[in-house]
């Protein structure tokens, strides 16, 4: 059974890793700590694409309001 063909919104950990550019071990650790939601079907673990998109959106660091660039901050 190809779960991905049936539901393209469910990603395996390797697929989620590729999508987010995070290591699979990072995603597994976040799953264990319940930092990210997951779906468990028949002993397999999947990530919902929408949850990963939300994680990315919540991780955006906004630009400074005045548009000023600070080289000291860029090195941190």
Secondary structure, DSSP 8 states (H G I E B T S, - for coil): --HHHH-TTEE-HHHHHHHHT--HHHHHHHHHTTSS--EEETTEEEEEHHHHHHHHHHT-----TT----HHHHT-
